[in-house]
Amino acid sequence: MSRSVLVVDGSNVSWAWPRARPLMVAGRHQEAQALLVSYTQSSPLLTQHDELVIVFDGPPHHLPGVRSPRVRVLYPDPGTSADHRIIELVEVHRHRGAPALLVSSDRALRDAVRSLGATTMGAMELISVIDRRGAAAPGRSARARLEKPLPSAEDTRDWLHRFTHHERRRGQKEGDSR
């Protein structure tokens, strides 16, 4: 029988996970990646899947602490994205007839791997398995846990500040040229 693989969109899950998000915001991506790997391989996931592959965006980092030969950490090749690497990985496993499950809240990526015959689950679903304290807030629907989380009030304020500042600067430049 073909081996089942769980593919994790590592950066997507790290941004969604309240425990790793502060590290991501601070630009400490390697620490967030190590945290996700540690929690994921210590969870019951390795009893449910034959292989666990976590794919992160960005340049490769050496992540100490990968304790199982059934856990792999991958990065995209130069000039490609993690999403591209994930799709290739799912294609290879599906071609072999292996069941593949992708964890991501990226709708476009989920649609792409579903078209290849893989199944998907949202980042918050995985987070609830690896870190009970980091699971979705009570009262959120199952559908809400499957999709990318809404931005926090702080994220929204920051975005509005940046956008407003950019628009003001753009308006000043246009006004200067009249």
C-alpha positions in Angstrom: 0.0 0.0 0.0 1.2 3.5 -0.7 2.4 5.7 2.1 0.1 8.6 3.2 1.8 12.0 3.4 0.8 15.1 5.4 2.1 18.2 3.7 2.1 21.4 5.9 2.3 24.8 4.4 4.6 25.8 7.2 4.7 29.6 6.7 0.9 29.8 6.4 0.4 27.8 9.6 3.1 29.8 11.4 1.3 33.0 10.6 -2.0 31.6 11.8 -0.7 30.1 15.0 -0.8 32.5 18.0 2.3 30.9 19.5 4.4 31.4 16.3 2.9 34.6 14.9 4.9 37.0 17.2 8.1 35.3 16.0 7.0 35.8 12.4 6.1 39.4 13.0 9.5 40.0 14.6 11.2 38.5 11.5 12.4 35.5 13.6 11.2 33.0 11.0 13.8 30.3 11.8 12.6 30.3 15.4 9.0 30.1 14.3 9.9 27.2 11.9 11.7 25.3 14.7 8.7 25.8 17.0 6.3 24.4 14.4 8.5 21.4 13.6 8.9 20.6 17.3 5.2 20.8 18.1 4.2 19.0 14.9 6.5 16.0 15.3 5.6 15.7 19.0 1.9 15.5 18.1 -0.1 12.4 17.3 0.2 13.2 13.5 3.0 10.6 13.0 0.7 7.9 14.2 -1.9 9.0 11.6 0.4 9.5 8.6 3.4 7.7 7.2 5.3 10.9 6.4 5.1 14.5 7.5 6.6 17.2 5.2 6.7 20.8 6.2 7.4 23.3 3.5 8.5 26.8 4.4 8.9 29.9 2.3 12.2 31.6 2.0 15.8 30.5 2.1 16.7 27.2 3.7 17.6 27.1 7.4 19.2 24.4 9.4 16.5 23.4 11.9 17.9 21.4 14.8 15.6 18.9 16.5 14.0 16.9 13.6 13.9 13.6 15.4 12.2 11.3 13.0 13.2 10.1 9.6 9.5 10.3 8.7 9.6 14.1 9.1 11.1 16.3 6.4 11.5 20.1 6.2 11.7 21.5 2.7 12.1 24.9 1.1 11.4 26.1 -2.4 14.1 26.0 -5.0 15.5 29.5 -5.9 13.1 31.3 -8.2 10.1 29.3 -7.1 7.6 29.5 -4.3 6.7 27.2 -1.4 3.3 26.8 -3.1 5.0 25.5 -6.2 7.1 23.1 -4.2 3.9 21.9 -2.4 2.0 21.3 -5.6 5.0 19.3 -7.0 5.2 17.2 -3.9 1.5 16.4 -3.9 1.7 15.5 -7.6 4.5 13.1 -7.0 2.7 11.4 -4.1 -0.6 11.2 -6.0 1.1 9.8 -9.1 2.4 7.0 -6.8 -1.2 6.5 -5.6 -0.4 7.8 -2.1 -3.0 9.6 -0.2 -2.0 13.2 0.4 -3.4 15.7 2.9 -2.4 19.4 2.7 -2.7 21.7 5.7 -3.1 25.4 4.6 -5.6 28.1 4.8 -4.5 29.5 1.4 -7.6 28.9 -0.7 -5.8 29.0 -4.1 -3.3 26.4 -2.9 -6.0 24.2 -1.5 -8.0 24.4 -4.7 -4.9 23.5 -6.7 -4.0 20.3 -4.7 -7.7 19.3 -4.5 -7.7 19.3 -8.3 -4.8 16.8 -8.1 -6.9 14.5 -5.8 -5.5 15.5 -2.5 -7.5 16.4 0.6 -7.1 19.6 2.6 -7.6 21.0 6.0 -7.2 24.5 7.4 -4.3 25.8 9.5 -6.4 26.2 12.6 -7.5 22.5 12.4 -3.8 21.5 12.6 -3.1 24.0 15.3 -5.9 22.5 17.4 -4.1 19.1 17.1 -0.6 20.2 17.9 -1.4 22.8 20.5 -4.6 22.7 22.4 -4.0 26.2 23.9 -3.3 27.6 20.4 -6.6 26.3 18.9 -9.4 28.4 17.5 -11.4 30.4 20.0 -14.5 28.8 21.4 -17.6 29.6 19.5 -15.9 29.8 16.0 -17.6 27.6 13.5 -15.8 24.7 11.9 -15.9 26.5 8.6 -14.1 29.5 10.2 -11.3 27.3 11.4 -10.7 26.0 7.9 -10.0 29.3 6.3 -7.3 31.9 6.8 -7.9 33.7 10.1 -9.2 37.3 10.0 -6.5 39.9 10.7 -6.3 41.2 14.3 -7.4 44.8 15.1 -3.7 45.6 15.5 -2.9 44.2 12.0 -5.8 46.3 10.6 -4.7 49.5 12.3 -1.1 48.9 11.0 -2.3 48.3 7.5 -4.6 51.4 7.5 -1.7 53.5 8.9 0.7 52.3 6.2 -1.9 52.7 3.4 -3.0 56.1 4.6 0.6 57.3 4.9 1.4 56.0 1.4 -1.7 57.7 -0.1 -0.8 61.0 1.6 2.8 60.8 0.3 1.5 60.0 -3.2 -1.0 62.9 -3.0 1.8 65.3 -2.0 4.0 64.2 -4.9 1.1 64.6 -7.3 0.3 68.0 -5.8 4.0 69.1 -6.1 4.0 68.5 -9.8 1.0 70.7 -10.6 
